[in-house]
Amino acid sequence: MMALQWYPQKRALMETALLKCYHDRLVSLGVSDYRWDDCLLDYRFSVISHLFTPVFQWAGKRVPATVWWHNLDRIFHAYDDLGCGELL
């Protein structure tokens, strides 16, 4: 949700640190064989899947354009910033 809800400036401040905290916590709770690189790759794939969230919001007419439009803008920024196109 960070990629969907935060513009690049805020993501740049917090995204990596929060992802590392998440990864460290998983490992501390016993998740094994889950490298940091794998966590980051999973995050990048989740950004790709969230490309459709604003589309579903628009199609379902459940949220106003002021919401889904900003979500679309933010998720495209994250897609570009994280190099998600390389994964497709």
C-alpha positions as CSV (number, residue, x, y, z in Angstrom):
1,M,0.0,0.0,0.0
2,M,3.0,2.3,0.4
3,A,3.3,2.4,-3.4
4,L,-0.3,3.1,-3.9
5,Q,-0.8,5.7,-1.1
6,W,2.5,7.6,-1.0
7,Y,4.0,10.0,-3.6
8,P,7.7,9.5,-4.5
9,Q,9.0,12.0,-2.0
10,K,7.5,10.2,1.0
11,R,8.3,6.8,-0.4
12,A,11.9,7.8,-0.7
13,L,12.0,8.7,3.0
14,M,10.4,5.6,4.4
15,E,9.9,2.8,1.9
16,T,13.2,0.9,2.1
17,A,13.4,1.3,5.9
18,L,9.9,-0.1,6.4
19,L,10.5,-2.9,4.0
20,K,13.7,-3.8,5.8
21,C,11.9,-3.7,9.1
22,Y,9.2,-6.0,7.7
23,H,11.8,-8.4,6.4
24,D,13.7,-8.4,9.6
25,R,10.6,-9.1,11.6
26,L,9.6,-12.1,9.3
27,V,13.1,-13.6,9.8
28,S,13.0,-13.0,13.6
29,L,9.7,-14.9,13.7
30,G,11.2,-17.9,12.0
31,V,10.7,-17.3,8.3
32,S,13.8,-18.9,6.8
33,D,15.2,-18.9,3.3
34,Y,13.7,-15.5,2.6
35,R,16.4,-13.2,1.5
36,W,16.2,-9.4,1.4
37,D,16.4,-9.5,-2.4
38,D,13.4,-11.9,-2.5
39,C,11.4,-9.6,-0.3
40,L,12.2,-6.6,-2.5
41,L,11.3,-8.7,-5.6
42,D,8.0,-9.6,-4.0
43,Y,7.3,-6.0,-3.2
44,R,8.0,-5.0,-6.8
45,F,5.6,-7.7,-8.0
46,S,3.0,-6.3,-5.6
47,V,3.4,-2.9,-7.2
48,I,2.6,-4.4,-10.6
49,S,-0.6,-6.0,-9.2
50,H,-1.7,-2.7,-7.7
51,L,-1.6,-1.1,-11.1
52,F,-5.2,-2.5,-11.4
53,T,-6.4,-1.0,-8.1
54,P,-7.3,2.4,-9.5
55,V,-8.9,0.8,-12.5
56,F,-11.1,-1.3,-10.3
57,Q,-11.9,1.8,-8.2
58,W,-12.9,3.7,-11.3
59,A,-14.9,0.8,-12.8
60,G,-16.8,0.1,-9.6
61,K,-17.6,3.8,-9.1
62,R,-17.0,3.2,-5.4
63,V,-14.6,6.1,-5.0
64,P,-14.5,9.5,-6.5
65,A,-12.1,10.5,-9.2
66,T,-10.1,12.5,-6.7
67,V,-9.1,9.2,-5.0
68,W,-8.6,6.8,-7.9
69,W,-6.8,9.4,-10.0
70,H,-4.2,10.1,-7.3
71,N,-3.8,6.3,-6.7
72,L,-3.1,5.9,-10.4
73,D,-0.5,8.6,-10.4
74,R,1.2,7.3,-7.3
75,I,1.3,3.6,-8.5
76,F,2.7,4.6,-11.9
77,H,5.5,6.6,-10.1
78,A,6.3,3.6,-8.0
79,Y,6.2,1.3,-11.0
80,D,8.8,3.5,-12.7
81,D,10.9,4.2,-9.6
82,L,11.2,0.5,-8.7
83,G,11.9,-0.6,-12.2
84,C,8.9,-2.9,-12.3
85,G,8.9,-3.0,-16.1
86,E,12.0,-5.2,-16.0
87,L,9.9,-7.9,-14.3
88,L,7.4,-8.2,-17.2
